[in-house]
Amino acid sequence: MSELRLTQISDTHLARRLTKLTYNFDKVADYIDATRPDLVVNSGDLAFDAPTQADDLEFARALHDALPVACRYLPGNHDIGDNPTQIGPAPAQPVNEKGRQAFISAFGDDYWRFDAAGWCFIGLDSLVMNSGLISEAEQFDWLASQLASSGGKPVALFLHKPIFLNTPEDPELEATAIRYVPFPARPRLVQMLRAANVRLIASGHVHQRRDFTWRGVRHIWAPSAGFIISDRRQERIGIKEVGLVEYRFQPDSFEVRHVRAPGQIDLDLDELLKERP
């Protein structure tokens, strides 16, 4: 394959009881049906609240199964629980092995690799980082082996949480620590990635569209496909809109296109919570 057309969606937050989120996903599905990429990657938070509503995962899986192209999945904090940080309170729903296994049962491996179009594509479970779970150590060992065997190919990395805001040295702050890969996992991950030809790091989680380059690596934050978060709840870092991201990979190069599916609405979380049953 000399070219791979990949569409990234993120933070779909699907739940049978929240029909407006299903509406936005249906618009995304229509767009995917019209454009027919080679692969769709959902970079996490497929479900609205799987740790307390197991049916959310099943509902999200059913909607993704109806997409007309192949899909790969990564877990988000609303799928398997959140990871602890060095500063700030413990998460109300901490990541645990039970939640992780429920995700794997519904969507397959929570970390993966495949090669296409001269690239090495790696997906990671960012929620087990700093968790102390056995799977955290297993994933780091696996990642080291995959990077070592990448053979100098350009690497595209997908995960739910951005690794950092602006630089790896950004401090953890109580108000924002849950947005990024936490310490001490972050510097370990960054150091590992420096040993390979990493060109792209694609994430979601923040519900803002952002695109920047740090030391030759392009960082793409996919917006939520489901809803935006008001400035009252979250400061503005990038662009607050719903949408998705399209990539076109060719040997040693890639293109990025920031798009919005026709008919998607910028549903605000505050409105959603008011109408939640």
C-alpha positions in Angstrom: 0.0 0.0 0.0 1.6 3.3 -1.2 -1.0 5.5 0.6 -3.2 5.3 3.7 -6.2 7.5 4.2 -7.0 7.6 7.9 -9.8 9.4 9.7 -9.4 10.1 13.4 -12.5 10.6 15.5 -12.5 11.1 19.2 -14.6 11.7 22.3 -17.8 10.5 20.8 -19.2 9.9 24.3 -22.0 7.7 23.1 -24.9 6.6 25.3 -28.3 5.3 24.3 -30.0 7.9 26.6 -28.2 10.9 25.0 -29.8 11.2 21.5 -28.1 14.5 20.6 -24.7 12.8 20.8 -26.0 10.0 18.6 -27.2 12.6 16.1 -23.6 14.0 15.9 -22.2 10.6 15.5 -24.7 9.8 12.7 -23.4 12.9 10.9 -19.9 11.7 11.3 -20.9 8.2 10.1 -22.6 9.8 7.0 -19.4 11.7 6.2 -17.2 8.5 6.6 -19.6 6.7 4.3 -19.2 9.4 1.7 -15.4 9.7 2.0 -14.5 6.0 2.6 -11.1 6.3 4.3 -9.0 3.2 4.5 -9.2 3.2 8.3 -11.0 5.0 11.2 -9.3 5.4 14.5 -11.3 6.5 17.5 -8.8 7.8 20.0 -10.9 7.4 23.1 -14.0 8.2 25.2 -16.1 6.2 22.9 -18.7 5.9 25.7 -20.3 8.6 27.8 -19.7 7.0 31.2 -18.8 3.3 30.9 -17.4 2.9 34.5 -20.9 3.4 35.8 -23.0 2.5 32.8 -21.7 -0.7 31.1 -24.3 -0.4 28.4 -22.6 2.7 27.1 -19.7 0.6 25.7 -22.1 -1.9 24.1 -24.1 1.0 22.5 -20.9 2.6 21.2 -19.7 -0.6 19.7 -23.0 -1.2 17.9 -22.8 2.3 16.3 -19.1 1.8 15.3 -19.9 -1.6 13.8 -22.3 0.1 11.4 -19.5 2.2 9.9 -18.6 1.1 6.4 -14.8 0.9 6.9 -12.4 -0.8 9.2 -11.9 0.7 12.7 -9.3 0.7 15.5 -10.0 1.9 19.0 -8.2 3.3 22.0 -9.6 3.7 25.5 -10.4 7.0 27.2 -11.0 7.9 30.8 -14.8 7.7 30.2 -14.2 4.1 28.9 -12.0 2.6 31.6 -11.4 5.2 34.3 -8.8 7.9 34.8 -5.2 7.7 35.8 -3.8 9.4 39.0 -1.5 12.4 38.8 1.2 13.6 41.1 -0.8 16.7 42.1 -4.5 17.1 42.6 -7.2 14.8 44.0 -7.5 11.1 43.1 -9.8 10.5 40.2 -13.4 9.8 41.1 -13.3 6.7 38.8 -9.7 5.4 38.8 -8.6 3.2 36.0 -8.7 -0.5 36.9 -8.1 -3.8 35.3 -11.8 -4.7 35.3 -12.7 -1.6 33.3 -9.7 -2.2 31.0 -10.8 -5.8 30.3 -14.4 -4.7 29.6 -13.1 -2.3 27.0 -10.9 -5.1 25.4 -13.9 -7.4 25.3 -15.9 -4.8 23.5 -13.3 -3.2 21.2 -10.2 -5.4 21.1 -6.6 -4.6 22.2 -6.1 -1.3 24.1 -2.7 -0.9 22.4 -1.6 -2.0 19.0 0.7 -1.6 16.0 0.4 -2.0 12.3 2.6 -0.9 9.3 1.2 0.7 6.1 2.3 3.1 3.4 5.9 3.0 4.7 4.8 4.1 8.2 4.7 2.4 11.6 1.4 3.2 13.4 1.2 2.7 17.1 -1.8 3.1 19.4 -1.3 3.4 23.2 -3.5 3.2 26.3 -2.6 6.5 28.0 -4.9 5.8 31.0 -2.8 3.0 32.4 0.2 5.3 32.6 1.1 6.1 36.2 -1.6 3.7 37.4 0.7 1.0 38.8 -1.3 -1.7 37.0 0.6 -4.6 35.6 -0.6 -3.6 32.1 1.3 -0.3 32.5 4.7 -2.0 32.7 3.6 -4.5 30.0 2.7 -1.7 27.6 6.0 0.1 28.2 8.0 -3.0 27.5 5.9 -3.7 24.4 6.4 -0.1 23.2 10.2 -0.3 23.6 10.2 -3.5 21.4 8.0 -1.9 18.8 10.0 1.2 18.5 13.2 -0.8 18.3 11.8 -2.8 15.4 10.4 0.1 13.5 13.5 0.1 11.3 13.8 3.8 10.9 10.3 4.1 9.4 8.3 7.3 10.3 6.1 6.6 13.3 2.6 7.9 13.9 1.5 7.6 17.5 -2.2 7.7 18.6 -3.4 7.9 22.2 -6.3 9.5 24.1 -4.5 12.1 26.2 -2.1 14.7 24.8 1.4 14.1 26.1 1.8 17.7 27.2 0.5 21.2 26.6 3.5 22.9 25.0 6.7 21.0 26.1 7.4 17.8 28.0 8.7 19.9 30.9 5.3 21.6 31.5 4.6 21.2 35.2 1.6 19.4 36.4 -1.0 21.9 37.8 -3.9 20.8 39.9 -6.4 22.4 37.6 -5.1 20.8 34.4 -3.1 17.7 35.4 -5.8 15.3 34.3 -5.6 16.6 30.7 -2.1 15.3 29.9 0.0 12.1 30.3 1.0 12.4 34.0 4.4 12.4 35.6 6.5 10.3 36.0 5.2 8.3 33.0 5.4 11.4 30.8 9.2 11.8 30.7 9.7 8.1 30.4 7.4 8.0 27.3 9.0 11.1 25.8 12.5 9.6 26.2 11.4 6.3 24.6 9.9 8.2 21.6 13.1 10.1 21.0 14.8 6.8 20.1 12.5 6.4 17.0 11.5 8.5 14.0 8.3 9.8 15.5 6.7 12.3 13.1 3.1 12.6 14.5 1.4 12.3 17.9 -2.4 12.4 17.6 -4.7 12.6 20.6 -8.1 13.8 21.8 -9.5 14.2 25.3 -9.4 18.0 25.6 -12.4 18.7 23.3 -10.4 21.4 21.5 -8.9 21.3 18.0 -5.1 22.1 18.1 -2.2 21.6 15.7 1.4 22.5 16.6 4.9 21.2 16.0 7.5 20.7 18.8 11.0 19.7 17.8 10.0 18.3 14.5 7.0 16.3 15.8 3.6 17.4 14.8 1.0 17.2 17.5 -2.7 17.0 16.5 -5.5 17.3 19.0 -8.7 16.0 17.5 -11.8 17.8 18.7 -14.7 15.9 20.2 -17.1 14.4 17.7 -19.8 14.8 20.3 -19.8 18.1 22.2 -17.8 21.2 23.2 -17.0 22.5 26.7 -17.9 26.1 27.6 -15.2 28.7 28.5 -16.8 28.8 32.0 -15.8 25.2 32.6 -12.5 25.1 30.6 -10.1 27.8 29.3 -9.7 28.2 25.6 -6.4 26.6 24.3 -7.3 25.8 20.7 -10.6 25.8 18.7 -13.7 24.7 20.4 -15.8 23.0 17.8 -17.0 19.4 17.0 -15.4 17.6 14.1 -12.8 15.1 13.1 -9.3 14.9 11.4 -8.3 13.4 8.1 -4.8 12.1 7.3 -3.2 11.0 4.1 0.0 9.1 4.7 2.6 8.3 2.0 6.1 7.0 2.3 8.1 9.6 4.4 5.3 12.2 4.3 1.8 13.0 5.5 -1.0 15.5 5.1 -3.5 16.7 7.7 -7.0 18.1 7.0 -9.2 19.5 9.8 -12.8 19.0 8.9 -16.3 19.1 10.3 -19.0 16.6 9.1 -21.9 18.4 7.4 -24.8 18.8 9.9 -22.7 18.4 13.1 -23.8 20.8 15.8 -21.7 22.4 18.5 -23.6 20.8 21.4 -22.5 22.4 24.7 -21.8 20.1 27.7 -23.9 22.3 29.9 -27.0 21.9 27.6 -26.4 18.2 27.5 -26.2 17.8 31.3 -29.5 19.7 31.7 -31.3 17.3 29.4 -29.6 14.2 30.6 -32.3 11.7 32.0 
